[in-house]
Amino acid sequence: MTEKNIGNVMYGWAKDLFPINRSLMGAGVRETFNYFKNIIPELEIKSVSTGYKAFDWTVPEEWEIEEAYIENKDGERIIDFKTNNLHVVGYSEPVDEWLNLDELENHLYSLPEQPDAIPYVTSYYKKRWGFCLSENQRRKLEPGDYHVVVKSSFKEGVLNYGEIILPGKSSKEVFLSSYVCHPSMANNELSGPVVTIALTNWIRTLQDRNYTYRIVLIPETLGSIIYLSKHLEELKEKVFAGFNITCIGDDRCYSYLPSREGNTLSDQIALHVLQHTAPNFKKYTWLDRGSDERQYCAPGVDLPMATIMRSKYGEYPEYHTSDDNLDLISPEGLEGGLNALKKAIEVIEHNAVLKSTVYCEPQLGKRGLYPTVSVKGSANEARRMMNLISYCDGEHSLLQIANKINAPIWDLYAIVDKLVENKVIKVL
């Protein structure tokens, strides 16, 4: 995997994983985790059993489905789970009945405002069965009797999640989380974990990491609640920055969702990265939340988790439908999302507090740091260096300085290295 083709690599992963029928728990989730473990052997696949209690929640039974379909009186399958795994309501209980159309309608779900899309519907905690279909398919149903079959079962099982710990010089942690629990959807489901895996692979290559990285792949909502139930005190003690990674694969826009407080280091980094790389990004508020930040930033948990996305969940028309397919994401969209998160990690690694070692302005010329020949642009570079030094008071971090002098922080890394090398400033 090279930086040059990483977008295509991630898209290839998504293409491989797209057909798998993932749910809250079960074989599809395990198949997906095993796929990722082949890429990153350090991925530990863990589990909790049916009945495990996590705060106010309980792990349900595991759902298995063999097939599901609706046949007309001529034996023609007009809806078939094998054609699209969104056709069945997630966690549907078994059924084998003949129903007339009026009776069947009570078990059908479609979207009149999106007549060609199949909706994604689940019922984890209340037993029912149902089928999802496009509104156009629904309108073609004629009065008469239909054979409905769902061959499914429930059993005592396990909910799986994945964890990777990449140690650094410090035990202070950066927490990265994405989810694996949806069937065939590309931006809302697969973009998050494939970008997370690529980001993890990149973090592994960082020499002398300053911080420890904790990466988890979980079922959304229940998975994060379970993980917090097992690690809350440790996370509260160690995590100082983190990102929830979701909906990061299309190429329409960039989006930012803050933590509940909105002023954590993660929020500051996310805003800085997007302001300097995608200035037209869409800025949301905590009231627009909807993914695992609901748990990570909940009262009493209060982890510093922000979200950098492409098109935000719930804000694009294909969301939670069959239109959220491989055509919606792209290698370029995935790579753009990955690059934004890589910049965020680089900020974390470089964001030291700096202090000048001399009183007044240092004489940069004798150190070879000030241009001796005036050419266009040289004065601007020197001015940026002097502006940076002027805030090196032992109180400001590099990110704070970059914001004050209105410069992308990554443009300051080399300058800081030169100033430290020449003992003009020091890192605290």
N, C-alpha and C positions, 0 to 999 in steps of 0.2 A: 504494500500500500504506500503510494507516494503522494506527496502534497499535490502533484500535478493532476492526478486523476482521482482524488479523494471523493469528489462529488459523484462521479460515476460508480465508485466502489460502494458508497452509501446507498445510492439508488439501486444497485444490484442486490444489496442486502434486503432492501425494502421489497423488491420484486420477488425474491425468494420467499419472504415471510408473509406476503400479502394473502395467499390463499388459505393460510392456517386459521382454523376456527378457534380463536382465543376467547376466553370468558373470564369471569372472576377467578376461577381456579379450574384445574383440569389438565388434560393431556395437551391441549393446544398451547397453554402457557409453558408447560415443561418442554415441549418441542422447541419453542422459541428461545427459552433459556439455554437449552443445549446447543442451539445454533450459535448463540453469542459466546458460549463457553469455548467453542472451537476457535473463536477469534481471540478471546482474552481468557487464557486458562486460569487466571487468578480469580475469575468470577466464581464465587461460592453460592451454590443454590441451596437455599434454606427453606424450612417449612414450619407451619403450625397446623394443628389438626382441627377438624370439625369440632365445634364446641369451645374452642379457645376464646376466652373473653379478653377483650382489649378495651379498657375504659367502658364506654356505654354500648359497645358492639360485640357481637358473637359471630364467629366464623360459621357459615352455613355448611350444608352438605355439598359435596362435589357433584357436578352435573355432567352426565355423559349423554351424547346424542349420536345415534347411528344414522338415522335418516328421518326426513319429514317431507310431506308433500300433500297437495290437494289435487284430487282427481275429479273430473267430471263423470257423468254417467256412462260415457263411452270409454272410460279407462285412460283418458288423456291427462297427463300431469300438467296442470296449468301453473302450479307453483311448486318449486322443488328446491329444497335446501342444498342439494348438490350443485345446482346452478349458481346460487349465491347464498353464502351463509348468513346474510342479513335477512333472509326470507323468514326466519323463525325467531320469535321472541326469545331472548336469552333466558335460560332456565325454565323453558316450557315443560310442563309435566306431560307424561305420555297420554296419548288419545288415539282411538281407532273407532271412528263413528261415521255414520251417514247423517248429514245435516242439510236442511233446505237452506236456500240463500239467506232468508231472513235470520235464521239461527246462526249461520256462518258469519254474517256481518258483525256480530257482537265480538268476534275474535280476530277481526282484521284491522290493520293499521296502515294508513297511507297518508300522503301529504297533498291535499287539493291544490295548494299554492305551488307545489313542485311536482307536476303530474308525471314526470319521467323518473323520479328518484324513489328508491326504496328506503324507508326510514329505519334507523337503528333503535330498537326497543328492548328493554330488559325488565325482568321481574325477579330479582334475587330473593326477596324476603316474603313474597306472597305467592302461593302456588296458583298458577293459571297456565293456560296455553294460548298461543296466538301465532298468527302469520303476518308478515309485513310484505307489502307489495306496492308497486307504483299505483298512483291514482288512475293512470290510463289502463293498467291491468284490471283494476277493480271495476272500472266502468264497463268493461267487456264481459263481466260475469252475468250470465243469463239466469233467469229464474229456473229452479230445479234443485235436484239433490246433488250433494258433493260428498266425496269420501275424503275425510281428513285423517291423516296418520302422522303421529309424532312418536318415533321409537326412541325414547329417552329413559334415563334412570337416574336415581339419586343414591348416593352412598356416603358413608363416613369416609372422608378423604382428607386432603391437605391443601392448604393455600401456600403456594410457593412464592418466594421473592429472591432476588439476587443481590449480592453485596460484594464490593471490591474496596479494599483499603490499600492505598498507595502511600507508604510512610515518607515523611520529609524530615528536615532538620528539627522542626518544631512539632510538638504534639498538638498544637492548635490546628483546627481542621477547617477545610472548605468542604461543604456538603452539596452534592449534586444528586438530583433525584429525577427520575422519569418513570413512566408507567407502561406496563404490559398487561392488557386485559380486554382490549377491544378486538372484534373480528376484523374483517377486511375493510379497513379504513387507513388512508395513507398519511394525511397531514395530522389528523387528530390522534392517530395511534402510532404508526411506525416511524414517523419523522423524529419523534422524541427519543426513543431508544437507539435508533441507528446513529443519530448525531451524538448521543451520549457515549456510545461505544467508540466512535471515532475520536471524540474528545478525550476519552480515557486513554486510548492508544497514544494520542499525542502527549498527554500529561506524563505517561510512562517514559517518554523520551527526554523529558526535561532534566538536565543535569543539575545536581545539587538543589533539589526542590526545597524551598524554604518551609513549606507547610505540608501537612498530611492531607490527603484527599480521600473522602469517604463518598463512594458512589453507590447508589441503590437503584434497582429496577424492581418495581412493585405493582401490584394491582392498584389502580387509582382508588382513592378514598379509604377503603378498608385496609389496603396494604400500608398506607402511610400511618394510619391509626395503630395498626399492629406494630409497625417498626418503632413508633414513638413509645408504645407501651413497654417495649423491651429495652429501649436505649435513651429514654427521655433525659435522665439526669446527666448521663455522659455527653449527650448532644448539647445540652444547655451549658455544660462546663467547657466544652472544647470548640464548638462551632462558632466562628466569628464572621463567616460569609458563606453564601450558598445561593444556588439557583435551581428553580424548578424548570425542567426542560420539557416543553410540549409545543405542538403546533409550530414547527420550525423548519418546514420543508418546502413551502410554496415560494414564489418569487414576486408576490404582489406588493408586500409592504413589510415593515418591521413594526413591532409593537412592544410596549413595556407595561407590565403590571407590577405595582409596588408591593412591598410588604405591608402589613397592617399599620405599622407606624410610619412607613414611607421615608424614613431618614437613616436607614442602616447603611453600612458600608456597601452592601450589595446594591442597594438603591442608587447610591452615589456613583458606583462603577457602571451600572447599567445605563444610567442617564448620560454619563460622560461618553461611553462607547457609542451609543446611538446618536448623540448630538454631533459627534465628529465623523461618523461613518454613514449615517442614514438620517440626516436632519429632518426629513419629512415623516419620521416615525410617528405612530399613533400612541398617545399616552392615555392610559386608563387609570382608574382609581381602585382602591381596595373594594369598593362597592361592586365592581365588575368581576370580582373573583369567581372561580368556578372549578379550579383544579386542586392539586394537593397543597397549594399554599393555604387553603382553608384550614388545614390541620397544622402545618408547620408554623403558622403565624397565629394560631388560636391563643386566646388568653391563657396564661400560665405556661404555654409552650414558648411562644415568642422567639422563634429562631429567625435569624436575619436572612430571610429567603425572598428574593425578587425573581421576576420572570422576564427573560428576553425571548420574544416570539417573532415569527413572521405573522401571518394572518391569525388573529386571536380566535380561540375556540368560541363558538357561538356568534361570531361576527362575520362569518363568510357563509354564503348560501349552501354550500355543499356539506357543511358540518353535520355530523351524525346521520349521513345518508350514503347511499351507494355512489353518489357523485364525488365523494371524498375518496377518489381512486388514484391510481398511479399516474394519471394524466394531470392531476392537480399539483403534485409535487414535481420537482425537477432536480437534476444534478446541481444546477446552478443555485437553486433555492436552498437545497440542503447545505451546499458548501458555504453560501452566504451566512446561514444560521450558525454553522460551525465556526466560521471565522469571527463572528461577533462574540461567541462564547470564549474562543481562544484569546481574543483581545482582553476580555474580562479577566481571565485567569492570569494573563501577563501583567495586568494592572495589579492584581493581588500580590504577585511575586515581586513586583518592583516598588510597591508602595511603602517605602521607608520614610521615616522622619529624618530630616536633614538639618545639619547645623553648620554655619560658617565657622571656619577656623581662624579667621582674621577679623580685626576691627576695621570698619569702614570698607570701602570698595577695594577688593584685591587688585593688584597690578597684574592683569592677565597677559600683557605683552611679554614680560620677561619669562613667562611660562609657555609661550608659544600658543596661547589661547585667544589672542586678540589679533585680528587681521592687520598686517602692516601695510598692505596695499588696499586702497579703497576701490572696490568693484561693486557693481550693482548687486544688491542682496547681502553683501558682507556685513554691512552695518546692522541689518535686521537680525542676522544670526547672533551677532555680538550683543545686541540689545536683548534678545531672548535669554541669552546666557546671564546677562546682568540682572534681568528681571527675576530669573529663577533664584540667583544668589540672594537677591534682596529679601526673599521670603524664607531663606534658610536660617531660621531663628531657633531651631530645636523644638518648635511647637507645631509646625506645619508638615503634613505628609506631602509626598510628591503629587498625589492626586489633588490635594487641596491647592497646591501651588499651581498645577496645570490649569485648574479652574480659575484661579485668580488672574493668571496671565493669558487666559483664553488660548491655550495651546493643547493640541492632542498630547496626552501623556506619553504616548509612544515616540513622539518626536523629541522627548527630553531624555530618554534612556541613555543615549550615547553621550549627551552633554553631561549628565550626572557622572557617568563613568570617567570622563576626562577630568572633571573637577575633583572627584575623589582620588583619582590617580595622582593628580598634582597637589593633593592635600589642601585644596581650597575649601572644600566642605568635607564633612564626615557623616557617616550613617550612624544614627543612634540605635 
